[in-house]
Amino acid sequence: MNETLKNLYARFYTPPAESETKREIEDAHRQLIQRLDKPERRLILRIIDAKDRAAETRSIDSFICGFELAWKLSAELNLYDETHPTDAVGRVL
């Protein structure tokens, strides 16, 4: 099921527009890269890549948790509707 939810996430998730914070991070990264030697630059890139992967994992996990919550709420409401019949305007009989 998680694979299906990951596919839904990939299909429907639209990343937010680039924020001022992201531009600040990229600017600081460029400045740091200019001041470091090659081994240190590689280390910084590894850190950034790992943080990006962690953020993506959290985003997907959040989507899956939200979807599962919505699914469970929907099931609860359907069960409630079955045990509490209503009239045409939605009042409980």
HELIX and SHEET records of a PDB file:
HELIX    1   1 ASN A    2  PHE A   12  1                                  11    
HELIX    2   2 GLU A   20  ARG A   35  1                                  16    
HELIX    3   3 LYS A   38  THR A   83  1                                  46    
END                                                                             
